[in-house]
């Protein structure tokens, strides 16, 4: 068994634990959270045998092979650094850290330490995203012309919606672009096999001031009655629109929003080529639209018998058996733990999961988007 520890027990920590337990060869043996009472309570709730509130002590837990960093954004760099320096394989929630400089440092540290390193870009693990990437690689859509799409949510729609991600000191200078736009960028780059090299952005803050509930709220948590609010200024964006240039000259665009009423978690994208188009929507994850000029359009499902041979195993069940986000999350963990079992990273560009290199590159895209908005001009991605 591979012994794993989790740092952070908020919204995403339990999702990591659930996915890891589905692998069969991974045992979650320790959990670290912000204070002793919280750590003990979450460990008991999640049936993790050991609880810690100090990261240094946690990293000394006997027989620990790998660690998952599921803490708030502003803690990622320091904790990822500690994990690597302790010689543990490391899987980090995104963003990898707050700045591109920190990201480049973490890439170097992980490579020098020889540990497996992964970042939680989960959407590339969906069977239909794998199929789309396979079709592009095989030339089935012809010469790529363009890529476009959006990632829309509504959980920050109201003035009283508040979360630590709103605060630049905890979430970073970017909120919506960094939080969900980063996922869209990673997914479109994975499908197309092209890198975003230049951006032009226009972002907006819908609520310059938000009302923070004096009582703690959780990510995606429901509202509370009889709340006591305090006014908080907001400097992080609620929505945005971005023009893209890829490294082969392909053009693109995407929009992001956390204030789109009715949209819960809609990552959608479309790529257009000289022979066909492909479109996928994360809220209908088992279908992909294939568009044609001279024949009827297709709606392809994730039946393993219908997928390209190289990616058919990504659909783990027969056609018609529902697979979604938790299954893609499991697939991501399985891919990462193949590297952990091997004791080394695959060659650069050959990993079937997002690495620290990918995390750093997407951070550079986000940073370029922020500079583009501030300067109102095209900005090159510095990575």
C-alpha positions, 0 to 999 in steps of 0.5 A, spaced: 500 500 500 502 507 498 501 511 504 498 518 503 497 524 507 492 530 506 493 537 508 487 541 508 480 538 510 475 543 506 471 542 500 476 539 496 480 535 501 475 530 502 474 529 494 481 527 494 480 522 499 474 519 496 478 518 489 484 515 493 480 510 496 477 508 490 484 506 487 485 500 492 492 501 493 492 507 496 491 508 504 490 515 507 493 514 513 494 522 516 490 528 515 493 535 517 488 541 518 488 548 521 488 547 528 488 540 533 480 540 534 479 541 527 484 536 525 481 531 530 474 532 528 475 532 520 479 525 521 474 522 525 469 524 520 473 521 514 475 515 518 483 517 517 487 514 523 492 520 525 490 527 525 495 533 525 495 541 526 502 542 524 505 541 517 512 539 520 510 534 525 505 531 519 511 530 514 514 526 519 509 521 520 512 514 519 511 511 512 508 517 509 510 516 501 506 522 498 502 528 500 496 532 497 496 539 498 489 541 499 490 548 503 487 555 501 491 558 495 496 563 499 499 557 503 500 552 496 507 555 495 510 554 502 507 547 503 509 544 497 516 547 498 515 543 505 513 537 502 518 536 497 524 538 502 521 532 506 522 528 500 515 526 499 511 525 492 507 531 492 500 532 489 497 540 489 491 543 488 491 549 483 493 554 483 500 551 484 502 557 488 501 565 487 506 567 482 510 565 476 516 565 480 514 561 485 512 556 480 518 556 477 522 555 483 517 549 485 518 545 478 526 546 480 525 543 487 521 537 485 525 535 479 532 536 483 528 532 489 526 526 484 519 526 486 513 525 482 509 532 482 502 533 480 497 539 479 489 538 480 487 539 473 481 534 472 478 536 466 483 533 461 481 526 465 474 526 462 473 520 457 470 525 452 476 530 453 481 524 452 477 522 445 477 529 443 485 530 444 485 523 440 481 526 434 485 532 434 492 528 434 490 523 429 488 529 424 480 527 424 478 534 424 483 536 419 487 543 420 485 546 427 482 553 425 480 556 432 478 554 439 473 558 443 468 556 450 467 559 457 467 556 464 460 559 467 458 559 475 453 562 479 455 561 486 458 568 487 452 571 484 449 575 490 452 581 494 452 576 500 456 571 497 463 571 500 468 566 500 476 566 502 477 566 494 474 573 494 480 576 498 486 577 494 491 576 500 488 569 500 486 567 493 491 571 489 490 577 485 486 573 480 479 570 482 475 567 477 480 567 471 485 563 476 480 559 479 476 556 473 479 560 467 485 556 469 481 549 468 479 552 461 486 553 459 489 547 461 483 543 458 483 547 451 491 546 451 490 539 452 485 537 447 489 542 441 496 540 443 497 547 442 500 552 448 497 559 449 502 564 447 499 571 447 492 574 450 488 580 450 483 580 456 477 585 459 475 583 466 470 586 471 468 586 478 460 586 479 460 587 486 466 592 488 463 591 495 461 584 498 457 583 504 461 578 508 457 573 513 460 574 520 459 567 521 464 562 517 461 560 510 464 554 506 465 553 499 459 552 495 455 553 501 448 554 502 446 561 505 444 562 512 438 565 516 439 571 520 446 572 518 450 578 521 454 582 515 460 586 514 462 590 508 468 588 504 471 591 498 473 587 493 479 587 488 478 580 484 474 579 478 467 576 477 467 575 470 472 576 464 473 575 456 479 573 453 482 573 446 487 568 445 493 566 440 496 559 440 503 557 438 501 555 431 497 561 430 491 558 431 486 563 434 481 563 440 477 566 445 473 564 452 469 567 457 469 566 465 464 568 470 462 566 477 456 571 477 452 567 471 445 565 474 443 558 473 450 556 471 453 551 476 459 548 473 459 549 466 465 548 462 464 548 455 469 548 449 469 547 441 474 547 437 474 548 429 478 544 424 478 544 416 474 537 416 470 537 423 468 541 429 468 538 436 464 541 442 464 538 449 460 541 455 462 538 462 455 538 465 453 533 460 460 530 460 458 523 457 457 526 450 461 530 445 458 533 439 462 532 432 460 537 427 460 536 419 459 540 413 457 535 408 454 529 412 449 529 418 452 531 425 454 526 430 453 526 438 458 521 440 457 518 447 463 515 451 461 507 450 468 504 450 466 501 443 465 507 440 472 511 442 479 511 439 482 505 441 488 509 445 483 512 449 477 507 450 480 504 457 478 512 459 471 510 459 471 504 465 464 502 464 459 500 458 456 505 454 450 508 458 453 507 465 453 514 468 460 517 469 462 524 471 466 529 475 468 524 481 470 519 476 475 523 472 478 525 479 479 518 480 482 517 473 487 523 475 489 520 481 490 513 478 495 516 473 499 520 478 499 514 482 502 510 477 508 515 477 508 514 484 509 507 484 514 507 478 518 512 483 519 517 478 516 522 473 515 520 466 519 524 461 517 531 459 511 531 455 509 524 456 505 524 463 498 523 462 496 527 468 498 535 469 505 536 472 508 542 476 510 544 469 503 544 466 501 548 473 507 553 472 505 554 464 497 555 466 499 560 472 503 564 466 497 564 462 493 567 468 498 572 470 498 575 462 491 575 462 491 580 469 497 584 466 493 585 459 487 587 463 491 592 467 494 595 461 489 594 456 493 591 450 496 584 448 501 581 452 505 575 451 505 569 456 512 569 459 513 561 460 
